[in-house]
């Protein structure tokens, strides 16, 4: 039960953090002047770097632990949740992070002519990783609810 609870907590934190960004930060980024967005984005990513990586690692490891300890359909669901968390990490690492590095340079050097297309790609990657994190959270909720029904 402790491992399932940890998986529930960490996937919820991950989905919540990405969801907050999708619902609040991304629309705000679109309403402020470009230089303000770039500076805020750079500072935010520096602060997020450690906490988000730790949250993704904890979510992946706790889901994997549930998959290893579970049997039958519960194992399959936990494995799928693990894969979705890993997908969130991969999307972040291969999609968002390279663009974050570009944004860091833009703060000092200025944005290139095609900056809007690049920022739109960042948004797309963010919405994609938000979806995979949310799907993992939903699967863990299903796991916890089903496990508690079996235990009753």
N, CA, C and O atoms as a GROMACS GRO file, in nm:
protein
  608
    1UNK      N    1   0.082  -0.120   0.000
    1UNK     CA    2   0.000   0.000   0.000
    1UNK      C    3   0.087   0.127   0.000
    1UNK      O    4   0.052   0.226  -0.064
    2UNK      N    5   0.199   0.123   0.071
    2UNK     CA    6   0.287   0.239   0.078
    2UNK      C    7   0.341   0.276  -0.060
    2UNK      O    8   0.345   0.393  -0.097
    3UNK      N    9   0.383   0.176  -0.137
    3UNK     CA   10   0.439   0.203  -0.271
    3UNK      C   11   0.331   0.259  -0.363
    3UNK      O   12   0.357   0.352  -0.439
    4UNK      N   13   0.210   0.202  -0.357
    4UNK     CA   14   0.100   0.254  -0.440
    4UNK      C   15   0.069   0.399  -0.401
    4UNK      O   16   0.044   0.483  -0.488
    5UNK      N   17   0.072   0.427  -0.271
    5UNK     CA   18   0.046   0.564  -0.224
    5UNK      C   19   0.154   0.659  -0.275
    5UNK      O   20   0.123   0.771  -0.316
    6UNK      N   21   0.278   0.616  -0.273
    6UNK     CA   22   0.387   0.698  -0.324
    6UNK      C   23   0.372   0.722  -0.474
    6UNK      O   24   0.395   0.833  -0.521
    7UNK      N   25   0.334   0.619  -0.548
    7UNK     CA   26   0.310   0.634  -0.692
    7UNK      C   27   0.196   0.732  -0.717
    7UNK      O   28   0.202   0.814  -0.809
    8UNK      N   29   0.092   0.725  -0.635
    8UNK     CA   30  -0.021   0.816  -0.648
    8UNK      C   31   0.023   0.960  -0.621
    8UNK      O   32  -0.010   1.052  -0.696
    9UNK      N   33   0.098   0.978  -0.514
    9UNK     CA   34   0.146   1.112  -0.478
    9UNK      C   35   0.237   1.169  -0.586
    9UNK      O   36   0.217   1.283  -0.630
   10UNK      N   37   0.334   1.094  -0.629
   10UNK     CA   38   0.434   1.148  -0.723
   10UNK      C   39   0.377   1.171  -0.863
   10UNK      O   40   0.410   1.270  -0.928
   11UNK      N   41   0.292   1.081  -0.910
   11UNK     CA   42   0.231   1.105  -1.041
   11UNK      C   43   0.133   1.222  -1.033
   11UNK      O   44   0.118   1.297  -1.129
   12UNK      N   45   0.068   1.237  -0.919
   12UNK     CA   46  -0.021   1.352  -0.900
   12UNK      C   47   0.056   1.483  -0.898
   12UNK      O   48   0.013   1.582  -0.958
   13UNK      N   49   0.170   1.483  -0.829
   13UNK     CA   50   0.254   1.603  -0.828
   13UNK      C   51   0.303   1.637  -0.968
   13UNK      O   52   0.303   1.754  -1.008
   14UNK      N   53   0.345   1.536  -1.043
   14UNK     CA   54   0.395   1.559  -1.178
   14UNK      C   55   0.286   1.613  -1.268
   14UNK      O   56   0.305   1.713  -1.338
   15UNK      N   57   0.171   1.548  -1.268
   15UNK     CA   58   0.059   1.595  -1.351
   15UNK      C   59   0.015   1.734  -1.308
   15UNK      O   60  -0.018   1.818  -1.392
   16UNK      N   61   0.013   1.758  -1.178
   16UNK     CA   62  -0.027   1.889  -1.128
   16UNK      C   63   0.069   2.000  -1.167
   16UNK      O   64   0.027   2.109  -1.206
   17UNK      N   65   0.197   1.972  -1.158
   17UNK     CA   66   0.297   2.073  -1.195
   17UNK      C   67   0.289   2.106  -1.344
   17UNK      O   68   0.287   2.223  -1.383
   18UNK      N   69   0.285   2.002  -1.426
   18UNK     CA   70   0.274   2.027  -1.570
   18UNK      C   71   0.138   2.090  -1.604
   18UNK      O   72   0.130   2.177  -1.690
   19UNK      N   73   0.034   2.045  -1.536
   19UNK     CA   74  -0.100   2.100  -1.561
   19UNK      C   75  -0.108   2.247  -1.525
   19UNK      O   76  -0.168   2.326  -1.598
   20UNK      N   77  -0.048   2.284  -1.412
   20UNK     CA   78  -0.044   2.426  -1.374
   20UNK      C   79   0.026   2.507  -1.482
   20UNK      O   80  -0.020   2.615  -1.520
   21UNK      N   81   0.136   2.455  -1.531
   21UNK     CA   82   0.208   2.525  -1.638
   21UNK      C   83   0.122   2.541  -1.762
   21UNK      O   84   0.119   2.648  -1.823
   22UNK      N   85   0.052   2.434  -1.800
   22UNK     CA   86  -0.031   2.438  -1.920
   22UNK      C   87  -0.149   2.534  -1.904
   22UNK      O   88  -0.185   2.606  -1.997
   23UNK      N   89  -0.210   2.534  -1.786
   23UNK     CA   90  -0.330   2.615  -1.764
   23UNK      C   91  -0.299   2.760  -1.730
   23UNK      O   92  -0.379   2.849  -1.760
   24UNK      N   93  -0.184   2.785  -1.669
   24UNK     CA   94  -0.156   2.920  -1.620
   24UNK      C   95  -0.033   2.986  -1.680
   24UNK      O   96  -0.040   3.101  -1.724
   25UNK      N   97   0.079   2.915  -1.683
   25UNK     CA   98   0.202   2.977  -1.731
   25UNK      C   99   0.202   2.999  -1.882
   25UNK      O  100   0.235   3.108  -1.929
   26UNK      N  101   0.164   2.897  -1.957
   26UNK     CA  102   0.169   2.910  -2.104
   26UNK      C  103   0.081   3.025  -2.152
   26UNK      O  104   0.127   3.107  -2.231
   27UNK      N  105  -0.046   3.034  -2.106
   27UNK     CA  106  -0.126   3.149  -2.152
   27UNK      C  107  -0.067   3.284  -2.109
   27UNK      O  108  -0.075   3.383  -2.182
   28UNK      N  109  -0.007   3.288  -1.990
   28UNK     CA  110   0.055   3.412  -1.943
   28UNK      C  111   0.175   3.447  -2.030
   28UNK      O  112   0.196   3.563  -2.065
   29UNK      N  113   0.256   3.345  -2.064
   29UNK     CA  114   0.370   3.368  -2.152
   29UNK      C  115   0.328   3.437  -2.281
   29UNK      O  116   0.401   3.519  -2.335
   30UNK      N  117   0.208   3.404  -2.330
   30UNK     CA  118   0.161   3.460  -2.458
   30UNK      C  119   0.111   3.603  -2.444
   30UNK      O  120   0.094   3.673  -2.544
   31UNK      N  121   0.086   3.648  -2.320
   31UNK     CA  122   0.030   3.782  -2.299
   31UNK      C  123   0.132   3.886  -2.256
   31UNK      O  124   0.101   4.005  -2.256
   32UNK      N  125   0.251   3.846  -2.222
   32UNK     CA  126   0.351   3.943  -2.175
   32UNK      C  127   0.450   3.973  -2.288
   32UNK      O  128   0.460   3.897  -2.384
   33UNK      N  129   0.522   4.083  -2.276
   33UNK     CA  130   0.624   4.113  -2.378
   33UNK      C  131   0.727   4.001  -2.388
   33UNK      O  132   0.756   3.933  -2.289
   34UNK      N  133   0.780   3.982  -2.507
   34UNK     CA  134   0.872   3.871  -2.534
   34UNK      C  135   0.990   3.869  -2.437
   34UNK      O  136   1.021   3.763  -2.382
   35UNK      N  137   1.056   3.981  -2.416
   35UNK     CA  138   1.175   3.981  -2.328
   35UNK      C  139   1.138   3.940  -2.185
   35UNK      O  140   1.215   3.870  -2.119
   36UNK      N  141   1.023   3.983  -2.138
   36UNK     CA  142   0.977   3.943  -2.005
   36UNK      C  143   0.955   3.792  -2.000
   36UNK      O  144   0.994   3.726  -1.904
   37UNK      N  145   0.893   3.739  -2.104
   37UNK     CA  146   0.870   3.595  -2.109
   37UNK      C  147   1.003   3.520  -2.107
   37UNK      O  148   1.020   3.423  -2.032
   38UNK      N  149   1.097   3.564  -2.188
   38UNK     CA  150   1.225   3.494  -2.197
   38UNK      C  151   1.299   3.497  -2.064
   38UNK      O  152   1.353   3.395  -2.021
   39UNK      N  153   1.301   3.612  -1.998
   39UNK     CA  154   1.369   3.623  -1.869
   39UNK      C  155   1.301   3.538  -1.763
   39UNK      O  156   1.368   3.467  -1.687
   40UNK      N  157   1.169   3.543  -1.758
   40UNK     CA  158   1.095   3.464  -1.659
   40UNK      C  159   1.113   3.315  -1.688
   40UNK      O  160   1.135   3.236  -1.596
   41UNK      N  161   1.102   3.278  -1.814
   41UNK     CA  162   1.118   3.138  -1.855
   41UNK      C  163   1.254   3.085  -1.811
   41UNK      O  164   1.264   2.974  -1.758
   42UNK      N  165   1.357   3.163  -1.834
   42UNK     CA  166   1.493   3.122  -1.796
   42UNK      C  167   1.504   3.101  -1.645
   42UNK      O  168   1.557   3.000  -1.601
   43UNK      N  169   1.454   3.194  -1.567
   43UNK     CA  170   1.459   3.182  -1.421
   43UNK      C  171   1.376   3.064  -1.373
   43UNK      O  172   1.418   2.989  -1.285
   44UNK      N  173   1.258   3.047  -1.431
   44UNK     CA  174   1.170   2.937  -1.392
   44UNK      C  175   1.235   2.802  -1.420
   44UNK      O  176   1.228   2.712  -1.336
   45UNK      N  177   1.297   2.788  -1.535
   45UNK     CA  178   1.358   2.660  -1.569
   45UNK      C  179   1.478   2.629  -1.479
   45UNK      O  180   1.505   2.513  -1.451
   46UNK      N  181   1.549   2.732  -1.434
   46UNK     CA  182   1.658   2.707  -1.340
   46UNK      C  183   1.603   2.653  -1.208
   46UNK      O  184   1.660   2.562  -1.149
   47UNK      N  185   1.493   2.710  -1.162
   47UNK     CA  186   1.431   2.663  -1.038
   47UNK      C  187   1.366   2.526  -1.054
   47UNK      O  188   1.372   2.443  -0.964
   48UNK      N  189   1.306   2.503  -1.168
   48UNK     CA  190   1.235   2.376  -1.193
   48UNK      C  191   1.328   2.259  -1.218
   48UNK      O  192   1.289   2.144  -1.195
   49UNK      N  193   1.446   2.285  -1.263
   49UNK     CA  194   1.535   2.180  -1.309
   49UNK      C  195   1.547   2.064  -1.210
   49UNK      O  196   1.520   1.950  -1.246
   50UNK      N  197   1.586   2.091  -1.089
   50UNK     CA  198   1.607   1.985  -0.991
   50UNK      C  199   1.475   1.926  -0.943
   50UNK      O  200   1.459   1.805  -0.938
   51UNK      N  201   1.379   2.013  -0.909
   51UNK     CA  202   1.253   1.962  -0.852
   51UNK      C  203   1.174   1.877  -0.952
   51UNK      O  204   1.117   1.775  -0.915
   52UNK      N  205   1.171   1.918  -1.078
   52UNK     CA  206   1.095   1.841  -1.176
   52UNK      C  207   1.165   1.710  -1.211
   52UNK      O  208   1.099   1.608  -1.230
   53UNK      N  209   1.298   1.712  -1.219
   53UNK     CA  210   1.369   1.587  -1.244
   53UNK      C  211   1.350   1.490  -1.129
   53UNK      O  212   1.332   1.370  -1.150
   54UNK      N  213   1.354   1.541  -1.007
   54UNK     CA  214   1.333   1.455  -0.889
   54UNK      C  215   1.191   1.400  -0.888
   54UNK      O  216   1.171   1.283  -0.854
   55UNK      N  217   1.094   1.482  -0.923
   55UNK     CA  218   0.955   1.436  -0.926
   55UNK      C  219   0.936   1.330  -1.034
   55UNK      O  220   0.869   1.229  -1.010
   56UNK      N  221   0.993   1.351  -1.151
   56UNK     CA  222   0.982   1.251  -1.258
   56UNK      C  223   1.050   1.121  -1.218
   56UNK      O  224   0.996   1.013  -1.242
   57UNK      N  225   1.166   1.130  -1.157
   57UNK     CA  226   1.237   1.009  -1.113
   57UNK      C  227   1.157   0.935  -1.007
   57UNK      O  228   1.143   0.813  -1.013
   58UNK      N  229   1.105   1.008  -0.909
   58UNK     CA  230   1.026   0.944  -0.802
   58UNK      C  231   0.900   0.879  -0.859
   58UNK      O  232   0.862   0.770  -0.818
   59UNK      N  233   0.836   0.947  -0.954
   59UNK     CA  234   0.715   0.891  -1.015
   59UNK      C  235   0.748   0.764  -1.094
   59UNK      O  236   0.678   0.664  -1.083
   60UNK      N  237   0.854   0.770  -1.172
   60UNK     CA  238   0.892   0.653  -1.252
   60UNK      C  239   0.931   0.535  -1.163
   60UNK      O  240   0.888   0.422  -1.186
   61UNK      N  241   1.012   0.562  -1.061
   61UNK     CA  242   1.058   0.453  -0.974
   61UNK      C  243   0.945   0.394  -0.891
   61UNK      O  244   0.939   0.273  -0.871
   62UNK      N  245   0.855   0.479  -0.841
   62UNK     CA  246   0.744   0.426  -0.762
   62UNK      C  247   0.646   0.347  -0.849
   62UNK      O  248   0.594   0.244  -0.805
   63UNK      N  249   0.620   0.393  -0.970
   63UNK     CA  250   0.533   0.317  -1.061
   63UNK      C  251   0.598   0.185  -1.099
   63UNK      O  252   0.532   0.081  -1.106
   64UNK      N  253   0.729   0.188  -1.124
   64UNK     CA  254   0.801   0.066  -1.156
   64UNK      C  255   0.796  -0.031  -1.038
   64UNK      O  256   0.778  -0.151  -1.058
   65UNK      N  257   0.812   0.019  -0.918
   65UNK     CA  258   0.806  -0.068  -0.799
   65UNK      C  259   0.668  -0.132  -0.788
   65UNK      O  260   0.657  -0.250  -0.754
   66UNK      N  261   0.563  -0.056  -0.815
   66UNK     CA  262   0.428  -0.112  -0.813
   66UNK      C  263   0.417  -0.221  -0.919
   66UNK      O  264   0.360  -0.327  -0.892
   67UNK      N  265   0.471  -0.197  -1.038
   67UNK     CA  266   0.464  -0.297  -1.145
   67UNK      C  267   0.538  -0.425  -1.107
   67UNK      O  268   0.490  -0.535  -1.135
   68UNK      N  269   0.652  -0.411  -1.044
   68UNK     CA  270   0.731  -0.528  -1.004
   68UNK      C  271   0.658  -0.609  -0.896
   68UNK      O  272   0.660  -0.732  -0.898
   69UNK      N  273   0.592  -0.539  -0.804
   69UNK     CA  274   0.525  -0.606  -0.693
   69UNK      C  275   0.385  -0.656  -0.727
   69UNK      O  276   0.332  -0.744  -0.659
   70UNK      N  277   0.325  -0.602  -0.831
   70UNK     CA  278   0.188  -0.638  -0.868
   70UNK      C  279   0.186  -0.764  -0.954
   70UNK      O  280   0.289  -0.814  -0.998
   71UNK      N  281   0.066  -0.813  -0.975
   71UNK     CA  282   0.045  -0.928  -1.063
   71UNK      C  283  -0.071  -0.897  -1.157
   71UNK      O  284  -0.149  -0.805  -1.134
   72UNK      N  285  -0.081  -0.975  -1.261
   72UNK     CA  286  -0.194  -0.967  -1.353
   72UNK      C  287  -0.213  -0.831  -1.415
   72UNK      O  288  -0.118  -0.766  -1.458
   73UNK      N  289  -0.340  -0.788  -1.420
   73UNK     CA  290  -0.374  -0.659  -1.482
   73UNK      C  291  -0.312  -0.541  -1.408
   73UNK      O  292  -0.276  -0.440  -1.469
   74UNK      N  293  -0.300  -0.554  -1.277
   74UNK     CA  294  -0.240  -0.445  -1.200
   74UNK      C  295  -0.096  -0.421  -1.245
   74UNK      O  296  -0.051  -0.307  -1.252
   75UNK      N  297  -0.025  -0.527  -1.276
   75UNK     CA  298   0.112  -0.512  -1.325
   75UNK      C  299   0.113  -0.440  -1.460
   75UNK      O  300   0.196  -0.352  -1.482
   76UNK      N  301   0.022  -0.477  -1.547
   76UNK     CA  302   0.015  -0.414  -1.680
   76UNK      C  303  -0.017  -0.265  -1.667
   76UNK      O  304   0.044  -0.182  -1.734
   77UNK      N  305  -0.112  -0.232  -1.581
   77UNK     CA  306  -0.150  -0.092  -1.562
   77UNK      C  307  -0.034  -0.013  -1.502
   77UNK      O  308  -0.006   0.099  -1.546
   78UNK      N  309   0.034  -0.070  -1.402
   78UNK     CA  310   0.149  -0.002  -1.342
   78UNK      C  311   0.263   0.014  -1.442
   78UNK      O  312   0.332   0.116  -1.443
   79UNK      N  313   0.283  -0.086  -1.524
   79UNK     CA  314   0.388  -0.076  -1.627
   79UNK      C  315   0.353   0.033  -1.728
   79UNK      O  316   0.441   0.107  -1.773
   80UNK      N  317   0.226   0.043  -1.764
   80UNK     CA  318   0.184   0.148  -1.856
   80UNK      C  319   0.204   0.286  -1.793
   80UNK      O  320   0.247   0.380  -1.861
   81UNK      N  321   0.173   0.298  -1.665
   81UNK     CA  322   0.196   0.426  -1.596
   81UNK      C  323   0.345   0.460  -1.594
   81UNK      O  324   0.384   0.575  -1.614
   82UNK      N  325   0.427   0.359  -1.570
   82UNK     CA  326   0.572   0.379  -1.572
   82UNK      C  327   0.617   0.429  -1.709
   82UNK      O  328   0.694   0.525  -1.718
   83UNK      N  329   0.569   0.366  -1.814
   83UNK     CA  330   0.605   0.406  -1.950
   83UNK      C  331   0.562   0.550  -1.979
   83UNK      O  332   0.633   0.625  -2.046
   84UNK      N  333   0.445   0.588  -1.929
   84UNK     CA  334   0.396   0.725  -1.952
   84UNK      C  335   0.482   0.828  -1.878
   84UNK      O  336   0.508   0.936  -1.930
   85UNK      N  337   0.524   0.795  -1.757
   85UNK     CA  338   0.612   0.887  -1.684
   85UNK      C  339   0.746   0.899  -1.756
   85UNK      O  340   0.801   1.008  -1.769
   86UNK      N  341   0.797   0.787  -1.802
   86UNK     CA  342   0.924   0.789  -1.878
   86UNK      C  343   0.906   0.869  -2.007
   86UNK      O  344   0.997   0.941  -2.049
   87UNK      N  345   0.790   0.858  -2.069
   87UNK     CA  346   0.762   0.938  -2.189
   87UNK      C  347   0.762   1.087  -2.154
   87UNK      O  348   0.813   1.169  -2.231
   88UNK      N  349   0.707   1.123  -2.039
   88UNK     CA  350   0.709   1.264  -1.995
   88UNK      C  351   0.853   1.313  -1.982
   88UNK      O  352   0.887   1.424  -2.023
   89UNK      N  353   0.937   1.228  -1.923
   89UNK     CA  354   1.078   1.263  -1.908
   89UNK      C  355   1.145   1.278  -2.045
   89UNK      O  356   1.217   1.375  -2.069
   90UNK      N  357   1.121   1.183  -2.135
   90UNK     CA  358   1.184   1.186  -2.267
   90UNK      C  359   1.139   1.309  -2.347
   90UNK      O  360   1.221   1.373  -2.413
   91UNK      N  361   1.011   1.340  -2.340
   91UNK     CA  362   0.961   1.459  -2.410
   91UNK      C  363   1.028   1.584  -2.354
   91UNK      O  364   1.069   1.673  -2.429
   92UNK      N  365   1.040   1.590  -2.223
   92UNK     CA  366   1.105   1.704  -2.158
   92UNK      C  367   1.250   1.715  -2.203
   92UNK      O  368   1.295   1.821  -2.247
   93UNK      N  369   1.321   1.606  -2.190
   93UNK     CA  370   1.466   1.604  -2.217
   93UNK      C  371   1.498   1.630  -2.364
   93UNK      O  372   1.592   1.702  -2.396
   94UNK      N  373   1.419   1.570  -2.454
   94UNK     CA  374   1.448   1.579  -2.596
   94UNK      C  375   1.374   1.692  -2.667
   94UNK      O  376   1.414   1.734  -2.775
   95UNK      N  377   1.266   1.739  -2.607
   95UNK     CA  378   1.186   1.845  -2.669
   95UNK      C  379   1.201   1.979  -2.602
   95UNK      O  380   1.250   2.075  -2.662
   96UNK      N  381   1.160   1.988  -2.476
   96UNK     CA  382   1.160   2.117  -2.406
   96UNK      C  383   1.300   2.167  -2.369
   96UNK      O  384   1.330   2.285  -2.388
   97UNK      N  385   1.383   2.079  -2.316
   97UNK     CA  386   1.514   2.123  -2.266
   97UNK      C  387   1.600   2.187  -2.376
   97UNK      O  388   1.659   2.292  -2.351
   98UNK      N  389   1.611   2.129  -2.496
   98UNK     CA  390   1.691   2.197  -2.598
   98UNK      C  391   1.638   2.338  -2.632
   98UNK      O  392   1.715   2.430  -2.658
   99UNK      N  393   1.506   2.352  -2.630
   99UNK     CA  394   1.449   2.484  -2.656
   99UNK      C  395   1.477   2.577  -2.538
   99UNK      O  396   1.503   2.696  -2.558
  100UNK      N  397   1.473   2.524  -2.415
  100UNK     CA  398   1.509   2.605  -2.298
  100UNK      C  399   1.650   2.662  -2.312
  100UNK      O  400   1.675   2.777  -2.278
  101UNK      N  401   1.742   2.580  -2.364
  101UNK     CA  402   1.880   2.627  -2.384
  101UNK      C  403   1.884   2.740  -2.487
  101UNK      O  404   1.961   2.836  -2.472
  102UNK      N  405   1.802   2.728  -2.590
  102UNK     CA  406   1.795   2.836  -2.689
  102UNK      C  407   1.741   2.964  -2.623
  102UNK      O  408   1.794   3.073  -2.645
  103UNK      N  409   1.636   2.948  -2.544
  103UNK     CA  410   1.575   3.064  -2.477
  103UNK      C  411   1.677   3.132  -2.386
  103UNK      O  412   1.681   3.255  -2.378
  104UNK      N  413   1.759   3.053  -2.318
  104UNK     CA  414   1.863   3.111  -2.232
  104UNK      C  415   1.955   3.204  -2.312
  104UNK      O  416   1.994   3.310  -2.265
  105UNK      N  417   1.989   3.162  -2.433
  105UNK     CA  418   2.076   3.244  -2.519
  105UNK      C  419   2.002   3.369  -2.568
  105UNK      O  420   2.060   3.477  -2.578
  106UNK      N  421   1.872   3.352  -2.598
  106UNK     CA  422   1.795   3.465  -2.650
  106UNK      C  423   1.787   3.580  -2.550
  106UNK      O  424   1.782   3.697  -2.590
  107UNK      N  425   1.787   3.548  -2.422
  107UNK     CA  426   1.780   3.653  -2.320
  107UNK      C  427   1.895   3.751  -2.339
  107UNK      O  428   1.878   3.872  -2.323
  108UNK      N  429   2.011   3.699  -2.373
  108UNK     CA  430   2.131   3.783  -2.390
  108UNK      C  431   2.149   3.833  -2.533
  108UNK      O  432   2.190   3.947  -2.555
  109UNK      N  433   2.118   3.746  -2.630
  109UNK     CA  434   2.148   3.776  -2.770
  109UNK      C  435   2.030   3.828  -2.850
  109UNK      O  436   2.047   3.881  -2.960
  110UNK      N  437   1.910   3.813  -2.796
  110UNK     CA  438   1.789   3.847  -2.872
  110UNK      C  439   1.735   3.724  -2.942
  110UNK      O  440   1.809   3.632  -2.977
  111UNK      N  441   1.606   3.724  -2.963
  111UNK     CA  442   1.539   3.610  -3.026
  111UNK      C  443   1.558   3.614  -3.177
  111UNK      O  444   1.564   3.722  -3.236
  112UNK      N  445   1.568   3.497  -3.240
  112UNK     CA  446   1.581   3.493  -3.387
  112UNK      C  447   1.447   3.526  -3.454
  112UNK      O  448   1.344   3.536  -3.387
  113UNK      N  449   1.451   3.542  -3.583
  113UNK     CA  450   1.330   3.577  -3.659
  113UNK      C  451   1.221   3.471  -3.644
  113UNK      O  452   1.103   3.504  -3.643
  114UNK      N  453   1.259   3.344  -3.632
  114UNK     CA  454   1.160   3.237  -3.625
  114UNK      C  455   1.126   3.197  -3.480
  114UNK      O  456   1.084   3.084  -3.455
  115UNK      N  457   1.146   3.290  -3.386
  115UNK     CA  458   1.124   3.257  -3.244
  115UNK      C  459   0.983   3.209  -3.216
  115UNK      O  460   0.964   3.121  -3.132
  116UNK      N  461   0.882   3.265  -3.283
  116UNK     CA  462   0.743   3.227  -3.255
  116UNK      C  463   0.720   3.079  -3.285
  116UNK      O  464   0.651   3.011  -3.209
  117UNK      N  465   0.775   3.030  -3.394
  117UNK     CA  466   0.760   2.888  -3.429
  117UNK      C  467   0.830   2.800  -3.327
  117UNK      O  468   0.781   2.693  -3.292
  118UNK      N  469   0.946   2.845  -3.279
  118UNK     CA  470   1.020   2.766  -3.180
  118UNK      C  471   0.944   2.763  -3.047
  118UNK      O  472   0.935   2.659  -2.983
  119UNK      N  473   0.889   2.877  -3.006
  119UNK     CA  474   0.812   2.881  -2.881
  119UNK      C  475   0.682   2.799  -2.894
  119UNK      O  476   0.638   2.738  -2.796
  120UNK      N  477   0.624   2.796  -3.012
  120UNK     CA  478   0.505   2.712  -3.035
  120UNK      C  479   0.542   2.565  -3.021
  120UNK      O  480   0.463   2.486  -2.969
  121UNK      N  481   0.661   2.528  -3.068
  121UNK     CA  482   0.708   2.389  -3.049
  121UNK      C  483   0.727   2.358  -2.902
  121UNK      O  484   0.693   2.248  -2.858
  122UNK      N  485   0.781   2.451  -2.825
  122UNK     CA  486   0.797   2.431  -2.681
  122UNK      C  487   0.660   2.406  -2.617
  122UNK      O  488   0.644   2.314  -2.536
  123UNK      N  489   0.561   2.488  -2.654
  123UNK     CA  490   0.425   2.471  -2.602
  123UNK      C  491   0.371   2.332  -2.637
  123UNK      O  492   0.312   2.265  -2.552
  124UNK      N  493   0.390   2.290  -2.762
  124UNK     CA  494   0.342   2.159  -2.805
  124UNK      C  495   0.404   2.048  -2.723
  124UNK      O  496   0.335   1.956  -2.679
  125UNK      N  497   0.535   2.054  -2.702
  125UNK     CA  498   0.602   1.954  -2.618
  125UNK      C  499   0.548   1.959  -2.475
  125UNK      O  500   0.530   1.856  -2.411
  126UNK      N  501   0.524   2.080  -2.426
  126UNK     CA  502   0.472   2.091  -2.290
  126UNK      C  503   0.334   2.027  -2.278
  126UNK      O  504   0.307   1.954  -2.183
  127UNK      N  505   0.246   2.055  -2.373
  127UNK     CA  506   0.112   1.995  -2.368
  127UNK      C  507   0.120   1.844  -2.383
  127UNK      O  508   0.041   1.771  -2.321
  128UNK      N  509   0.212   1.796  -2.463
  128UNK     CA  510   0.229   1.651  -2.481
  128UNK      C  511   0.275   1.586  -2.350
  128UNK      O  512   0.219   1.484  -2.309
  129UNK      N  513   0.376   1.645  -2.284
  129UNK     CA  514   0.424   1.586  -2.159
  129UNK      C  515   0.320   1.600  -2.048
  129UNK      O  516   0.313   1.516  -1.959
  130UNK      N  517   0.241   1.705  -2.053
  130UNK     CA  518   0.131   1.720  -1.957
  130UNK      C  519   0.031   1.606  -1.976
  130UNK      O  520  -0.017   1.548  -1.879
  131UNK      N  521   0.001   1.574  -2.101
  131UNK     CA  522  -0.093   1.465  -2.129
  131UNK      C  523  -0.040   1.330  -2.085
  131UNK      O  524  -0.116   1.250  -2.030
  132UNK      N  525   0.086   1.304  -2.107
  132UNK     CA  526   0.141   1.174  -2.064
  132UNK      C  527   0.146   1.165  -1.912
  132UNK      O  528   0.120   1.059  -1.856
  133UNK      N  529   0.180   1.275  -1.845
  133UNK     CA  530   0.182   1.276  -1.698
  133UNK      C  531   0.041   1.258  -1.642
  133UNK      O  532   0.021   1.185  -1.544
  134UNK      N  533  -0.057   1.325  -1.703
  134UNK     CA  534  -0.195   1.311  -1.656
  134UNK      C  535  -0.246   1.169  -1.678
  134UNK      O  536  -0.315   1.114  -1.592
  135UNK      N  537  -0.213   1.110  -1.792
  135UNK     CA  538  -0.254   0.972  -1.819
  135UNK      C  539  -0.193   0.875  -1.718
  135UNK      O  540  -0.260   0.782  -1.672
  136UNK      N  541  -0.066   0.896  -1.682
  136UNK     CA  542  -0.001   0.812  -1.581
  136UNK      C  543  -0.073   0.826  -1.448
  136UNK      O  544  -0.097   0.727  -1.379
  137UNK      N  545  -0.108   0.948  -1.410
  137UNK     CA  546  -0.179   0.973  -1.285
  137UNK      C  547  -0.314   0.902  -1.283
  137UNK      O  548  -0.351   0.840  -1.184
  138UNK      N  549  -0.387   0.912  -1.393
  138UNK     CA  550  -0.517   0.844  -1.403
  138UNK      C  551  -0.500   0.693  -1.387
  138UNK      O  552  -0.579   0.629  -1.318
  139UNK      N  553  -0.399   0.637  -1.451
  139UNK     CA  554  -0.376   0.492  -1.438
  139UNK      C  555  -0.344   0.454  -1.294
  139UNK      O  556  -0.390   0.350  -1.246
  140UNK      N  557  -0.267   0.535  -1.225
  140UNK     CA  558  -0.235   0.504  -1.085
  140UNK      C  559  -0.360   0.520  -0.997
  140UNK      O  560  -0.379   0.442  -0.904
  141UNK      N  561  -0.443   0.617  -1.026
  141UNK     CA  562  -0.570   0.629  -0.954
  141UNK      C  563  -0.651   0.501  -0.972
  141UNK      O  564  -0.702   0.446  -0.874
  142UNK      N  565  -0.663   0.455  -1.095
  142UNK     CA  566  -0.736   0.332  -1.123
  142UNK      C  567  -0.676   0.215  -1.045
  142UNK      O  568  -0.749   0.135  -0.986
  143UNK      N  569  -0.545   0.207  -1.044
  143UNK     CA  570  -0.476   0.101  -0.970
  143UNK      C  571  -0.509   0.105  -0.821
  143UNK      O  572  -0.541   0.002  -0.762
  144UNK      N  573  -0.502   0.220  -0.762
  144UNK     CA  574  -0.526   0.235  -0.618
  144UNK      C  575  -0.672   0.203  -0.586
  144UNK      O  576  -0.700   0.136  -0.486
  145UNK      N  577  -0.763   0.251  -0.668
  145UNK     CA  578  -0.905   0.224  -0.644
  145UNK      C  579  -0.934   0.076  -0.657
  145UNK      O  580  -1.003   0.018  -0.573
  146UNK      N  581  -0.883   0.014  -0.761
  146UNK     CA  582  -0.905  -0.130  -0.778
  146UNK      C  583  -0.841  -0.212  -0.667
  146UNK      O  584  -0.901  -0.308  -0.618
  147UNK      N  585  -0.722  -0.176  -0.626
  147UNK     CA  586  -0.652  -0.249  -0.519
  147UNK      C  587  -0.728  -0.236  -0.388
  147UNK      O  588  -0.735  -0.331  -0.310
  148UNK      N  589  -0.786  -0.117  -0.363
  148UNK     CA  590  -0.861  -0.100  -0.238
  148UNK      C  591  -0.991  -0.180  -0.242
  148UNK      O  592  -1.036  -0.228  -0.139
  149UNK      N  593  -1.052  -0.194  -0.359
  149UNK     CA  594  -1.173  -0.275  -0.372
  149UNK      C  595  -1.142  -0.422  -0.348
  149UNK      O  596  -1.221  -0.492  -0.284
  150UNK      N  597  -1.028  -0.468  -0.398
  150UNK     CA  598  -0.988  -0.608  -0.380
  150UNK      C  599  -0.961  -0.634  -0.232
  150UNK      O  600  -0.992  -0.742  -0.182
  151UNK      N  601  -0.904  -0.536  -0.164
  151UNK     CA  602  -0.869  -0.552  -0.022
  151UNK      C  603  -0.992  -0.551   0.069
  151UNK      O  604  -0.986  -0.600   0.182
  152UNK      N  605  -1.102  -0.496   0.022
  152UNK     CA  606  -1.223  -0.485   0.106
  152UNK      C  607  -1.290  -0.618   0.126
  152UNK      O  608  -1.392  -0.626   0.194
   0.00000   0.00000   0.00000
